[in-house]
Structures are given as C-alpha cells and as structure tokens.
C-alpha cells in the first residue's frame, strides 16, 4: 500500500492520500478524539502524540498537528496507523444509533462549500488568531450560515472573520456561534432580538478593544442571560462591566428586561444559563 503525502500552505497541516476510498461522500472534521468515537481510523490517529485534528474526505485525510510537533517525526507513525487500519478491514466510520438531542453534532456539512470553509478556517483564520491566545473550531455550514465555536480572544475577530468568509465563499450569509445552536425560543422573541442588537451595535464594539465579547445566551420572561467571553472572561472588572455598563444599556433600550444575569464561569468554563449566575442590580 502506497500512501502519498502533500504539504499544505499551513505548515501545521498535511494531506495523506491512501489511494483508497476514505469516505463515500462529503467530509467529516474531528477537532479532538471525543468527537471521533464512531471512527476507528480517526481515533487511532488521535493516539499519535502531536496530532490535533483530523479531516476525512472522499480520497484523503488532512491532519493538523500541534505547533510544537514536527512532521519529520509524525509522518511515520501516522502512515503506520493508516496502513494498519486498511489492512484490518474495519470501516472508516462505523454506523451508530441516531444521536440524542443532548449530543453535540456538526451542522450540515456534506457539501463543497463546507469543505472550502473548513480549509479556509484551518489554513488562514486559525493561524491568525492563535498567536493572540484565541482559537476557532469549525462546526458546519447550513442555510448560508457558518457555525463556529470561539474560544479566548478569537471573539474579537468576528467581524473580520465574517468578512473574509463572505469574500472567499459568496454563499456565506453570516456566522453564528455554535454554542447557541440549541433551541432557545427566547432568542427569537422581540426582546431577544432587541437585546442582541444592543450587544452587537453598542456594547461589543466597545469591549472588543479590550479583547472581549459578550453573547446573549437566552431571554426568559424579564431576564436576559449573557455570557462574557474572550478578555471579559475571568476579568476582575466583570461585575462592574455588567452592573454599570451592560445592564444599564440593555434595560434602557429594552424596558421589559428587569435584570441581566451573567452566567459566565470566570474560573474557566461556562455554567448552564439556567443556573444561578452573578446578578446585576434589578428593578
């Protein structure tokens, strides 16, 4: 079995062509081993120290490595894993029961635009935001919207990322935060739309200068739940930002909102919005 390799514009990516079918159609992008539970091949590849991501396409595999890793030492074990997999006769993707509503899933990605977007994000956008402590995970493309998962300071690049994606892929209508894809009727309510406009047009342009971003998580009754991201997460001035700035702006523009709750876990992750958060001054 002869496996060809192709270097990519991004030195952290390399394409492997096994000369055999990888997928019958489409593309699957795994950002870590937890997403690759139904792919024996991707799972084995993540066991190779230094492998950070795996993209499976019809006739190729594109692997992403950690910045400190070296392809000179990675290629041999990766080639060994690919060869052993095809000799075993196991499928690249195993059939699994339909995921429950609580499981994370990729948004529709079986199209040419999605493949182009995944490559664009991995080869141009991620390398641009990572030096500043941020990162982006591509989660799919559906109905004209690119679903991205932002972390760290990457939130401050949202407008530039959207402009770049629209430039290279005209079918893109905009970008959406993958963390907000679960059904939340409050976001589509009149109050939810109004609060999001306040955040996007008045507040986020100001906090972007400090490497921050504020997302609307949900609106329930008279309460708006927000999440502080990027430079705002863990900031010692988070309470002041909420009480003296964000809440004042939101309540002034949307009088039906009586209080604004911060559901950010400022020690690291994010708490479910329905758990008690840090409450701003209420009416």
C-alpha positions as CSV (number, residue, x, y, z in Angstrom):
1,X,0.0,0.0,0.0
2,X,1.5,3.3,-1.1
3,X,0.3,6.4,0.7
4,X,1.1,9.8,-0.8
5,X,1.5,13.0,1.3
6,X,1.0,16.6,0.3
7,X,2.2,19.6,2.3
8,X,-0.3,22.5,2.8
9,X,0.0,26.2,3.0
10,X,-0.3,26.0,6.7
11,X,2.8,24.1,7.9
12,X,0.7,22.5,10.7
13,X,-1.5,20.7,8.1
14,X,-0.6,17.7,5.9
15,X,-2.7,15.7,3.5
16,X,-2.5,11.9,3.2
17,X,-3.8,10.1,0.2
18,X,-4.0,6.3,0.8
19,X,-5.1,5.5,-2.8
20,X,-8.3,4.1,-1.5
21,X,-11.7,5.5,-0.6
22,X,-11.8,7.2,2.7
23,X,-15.5,8.4,2.7
24,X,-18.2,7.6,0.1
25,X,-19.1,11.3,0.0
26,X,-18.8,14.5,1.9
27,X,-16.4,15.5,4.6
28,X,-16.1,14.9,8.4
29,X,-13.9,17.2,10.6
30,X,-12.8,16.0,14.0
31,X,-11.4,18.6,16.4
32,X,-10.4,16.1,19.1
33,X,-10.8,12.4,20.0
34,X,-14.1,12.9,21.8
35,X,-15.8,13.7,18.5
36,X,-14.2,10.7,16.8
37,X,-16.0,8.0,18.8
38,X,-17.5,6.4,15.7
39,X,-14.4,6.5,13.6
40,X,-11.8,3.8,14.3
41,X,-9.3,5.4,12.0
42,X,-9.6,8.9,13.4
43,X,-9.4,7.5,17.0
44,X,-6.2,5.8,16.2
45,X,-4.7,8.9,14.6
46,X,-5.5,11.0,17.7
47,X,-3.4,8.5,19.7
48,X,-0.4,9.6,17.8
49,X,1.2,12.2,20.0
50,X,1.1,15.6,18.4
51,X,-2.0,15.1,16.2
52,X,-4.6,17.8,16.9
53,X,-7.3,17.4,14.2
54,X,-8.4,15.0,11.5
55,X,-10.4,15.9,8.4
56,X,-11.7,12.9,6.4
57,X,-12.7,13.4,2.7
58,X,-13.5,11.1,-0.1
59,X,-10.0,10.2,-1.1
60,X,-7.8,11.8,1.5
61,X,-7.1,12.6,5.2
62,X,-5.9,16.0,6.3
63,X,-4.2,16.0,9.7
64,X,-3.5,19.0,11.8
65,X,-0.6,18.9,14.3
66,X,0.2,20.9,17.4
67,X,2.5,23.8,16.8
68,X,5.4,22.3,18.7
69,X,5.2,18.9,16.9
70,X,7.4,18.1,13.9
71,X,6.1,16.3,10.8
72,X,9.5,14.6,10.4
73,X,8.6,12.5,13.5
74,X,4.9,12.4,13.0
75,X,4.7,11.1,9.4
76,X,6.0,7.6,10.1
77,X,3.5,6.7,12.9
78,X,0.6,8.3,11.0
79,X,1.4,6.3,7.9
80,X,1.6,3.2,10.1
81,X,-1.8,3.8,11.6
82,X,-3.4,4.4,8.1
83,X,-1.8,1.3,6.7
84,X,-2.8,-0.9,9.7
85,X,-6.4,0.4,9.5
86,X,-6.9,-0.5,5.9
87,X,-5.3,-4.0,6.5
88,X,-7.7,-4.6,9.3
89,X,-10.8,-4.2,7.1
90,X,-12.6,-2.0,9.6
91,X,-14.8,0.8,8.3
92,X,-13.5,4.4,8.5
93,X,-16.9,5.4,10.0
94,X,-18.9,3.0,12.0
95,X,-22.7,3.1,11.9
96,X,-24.1,4.4,15.2
97,X,-27.5,5.0,16.6
98,X,-29.0,8.4,15.9
99,X,-27.7,10.9,18.4
100,X,-30.0,12.2,21.1
101,X,-30.8,15.9,21.3
102,X,-28.3,16.3,24.1
103,X,-25.3,15.1,22.0
104,X,-23.2,17.7,20.1
105,X,-23.3,17.3,16.4
106,X,-21.8,19.0,13.3
107,X,-24.3,21.2,11.5
108,X,-24.9,20.1,7.9
109,X,-21.5,19.7,6.2
110,X,-21.9,17.4,3.2
111,X,-21.2,20.0,0.5
112,X,-18.4,21.6,-1.4
113,X,-18.8,25.0,0.4
114,X,-18.3,23.3,3.8
115,X,-15.1,21.7,2.6
116,X,-13.8,25.0,1.3
117,X,-14.8,26.8,4.5
118,X,-13.1,24.1,6.7
119,X,-9.9,24.5,4.7
120,X,-10.1,28.3,4.8
121,X,-10.6,28.4,8.5
122,X,-7.8,25.9,9.2
123,X,-5.2,27.3,6.8
124,X,-5.8,31.1,7.1
125,X,-8.0,32.1,10.0
126,X,-6.9,29.8,12.9
127,X,-3.2,30.6,12.4
128,X,-4.1,34.3,12.5
129,X,-6.0,34.2,15.8
130,X,-4.0,31.6,17.7
131,X,-0.9,33.8,18.4
132,X,-3.2,36.1,20.4
133,X,-4.5,33.3,22.7
134,X,-7.7,32.5,20.8
135,X,-8.9,29.7,18.6
136,X,-11.8,28.7,16.4
137,X,-13.5,25.3,15.7
138,X,-15.4,24.9,12.5
139,X,-18.8,23.2,13.3
140,X,-20.5,23.3,9.9
141,X,-22.4,25.3,7.2
142,X,-26.1,25.4,6.9
143,X,-28.6,27.7,5.3
144,X,-25.9,30.2,4.4
145,X,-24.5,30.4,8.0
146,X,-21.1,29.2,9.1
147,X,-21.2,27.8,12.6
148,X,-18.1,28.4,14.6
149,X,-17.1,27.7,18.2
150,X,-15.0,30.6,19.5
151,X,-12.5,30.5,22.4
152,X,-10.3,33.1,24.1
153,X,-9.6,36.3,22.2
154,X,-10.9,34.9,18.9
155,X,-14.2,36.6,19.6
156,X,-12.6,40.0,18.9
157,X,-12.1,38.9,15.3
158,X,-15.7,38.1,14.5
159,X,-16.4,40.9,12.0
160,X,-13.1,40.3,10.2
161,X,-13.7,36.6,10.1
162,X,-17.2,37.0,8.7
163,X,-15.9,39.5,6.0
164,X,-13.2,37.0,5.0
165,X,-15.5,34.1,4.7
166,X,-18.0,36.1,2.7
167,X,-15.2,37.2,0.3
168,X,-13.9,33.7,-0.4
169,X,-17.3,31.9,-0.3
170,X,-20.1,34.1,-1.7
171,X,-22.7,31.6,-0.4
172,X,-22.0,32.7,3.2
173,X,-24.7,35.0,4.6
174,X,-23.0,35.3,8.0
175,X,-21.5,33.5,11.0
176,X,-23.3,32.1,14.1
177,X,-22.0,30.9,17.4
178,X,-22.2,27.1,17.7
179,X,-22.7,27.3,21.5
180,X,-26.0,29.0,20.8
181,X,-27.4,26.5,18.3
182,X,-29.7,24.6,20.8
183,X,-33.3,25.6,20.6
184,X,-34.0,28.7,22.8
185,X,-37.2,30.4,21.9
186,X,-36.2,33.5,23.9
187,X,-33.5,34.4,21.4
188,X,-36.2,34.7,18.7
189,X,-38.5,36.8,20.8
190,X,-38.9,40.6,20.3
191,X,-36.9,41.1,23.5
192,X,-34.2,38.7,22.4
193,X,-33.7,40.3,19.1
194,X,-33.6,43.8,20.7
195,X,-31.1,42.7,23.3
196,X,-28.9,41.1,20.7
197,X,-28.9,44.4,18.6
198,X,-27.8,46.3,21.7
199,X,-24.9,43.9,22.2
200,X,-23.9,43.8,18.6
201,X,-24.2,47.5,17.8
202,X,-23.4,49.3,21.1
203,X,-21.6,47.1,23.5
204,X,-19.4,44.6,21.7
205,X,-17.7,47.3,19.5
206,X,-16.5,48.8,22.9
207,X,-15.4,45.7,24.7
208,X,-13.7,44.4,21.5
209,X,-10.9,47.0,22.2
210,X,-10.1,45.0,25.4
211,X,-10.2,41.6,23.7
212,X,-13.7,40.8,24.9
213,X,-17.0,39.8,23.6
214,X,-20.5,39.4,25.2
215,X,-23.0,36.9,23.9
216,X,-26.7,36.7,24.6
217,X,-27.5,33.2,25.9
218,X,-31.2,33.4,26.3
219,X,-34.1,35.6,27.4
220,X,-36.6,34.1,29.8
221,X,-39.6,36.2,31.0
222,X,-38.0,39.5,32.1
223,X,-34.4,38.3,32.4
224,X,-31.6,38.4,29.9
225,X,-28.8,35.8,30.3
226,X,-25.4,36.8,28.9
227,X,-22.0,35.2,28.7
228,X,-18.7,37.1,28.9
229,X,-16.1,35.8,26.6
230,X,-12.5,36.4,25.5
231,X,-10.8,39.1,27.6
232,X,-14.0,39.6,29.6
233,X,-14.0,36.1,30.9
234,X,-12.1,36.0,34.2
235,X,-11.7,39.8,34.3
236,X,-11.7,41.3,37.7
237,X,-13.9,44.1,36.5
238,X,-16.6,41.8,35.2
239,X,-19.1,42.8,37.9
240,X,-18.5,46.5,37.2
241,X,-18.8,45.9,33.4
242,X,-22.1,44.1,34.0
243,X,-23.7,46.4,36.5
244,X,-22.5,49.8,35.3
245,X,-22.4,49.2,31.6
246,X,-24.1,46.2,30.0
247,X,-27.2,46.1,32.2
248,X,-27.8,49.8,32.0
249,X,-27.6,49.8,28.2
250,X,-29.8,46.8,27.8
251,X,-32.5,48.0,30.2
252,X,-32.5,51.4,28.7
253,X,-33.1,50.0,25.2
254,X,-35.4,47.2,26.2
255,X,-37.5,48.4,29.2
256,X,-39.3,45.0,29.5
257,X,-35.9,43.5,30.7
258,X,-35.8,43.8,34.5
259,X,-32.5,42.2,35.1
260,X,-29.4,40.9,33.4
261,X,-27.6,37.8,34.7
262,X,-24.0,36.8,33.9
263,X,-23.7,33.0,33.6
264,X,-20.0,33.0,32.8
265,X,-17.7,30.7,34.8
266,X,-14.9,33.2,35.3
267,X,-12.6,30.5,36.5
268,X,-12.6,28.8,33.2
269,X,-15.7,27.2,31.6
270,X,-19.3,28.2,31.2
271,X,-22.2,27.4,33.5
272,X,-25.6,26.4,32.1
273,X,-27.6,29.6,31.8
274,X,-30.5,28.3,33.9
275,X,-28.2,28.0,37.0
276,X,-27.8,31.0,39.3
277,X,-25.4,33.5,38.0
278,X,-24.0,36.8,39.1
279,X,-27.0,39.0,39.3
280,X,-26.9,42.6,38.3
281,X,-29.0,45.3,40.1
282,X,-32.6,44.5,39.5
283,X,-35.6,46.8,39.4
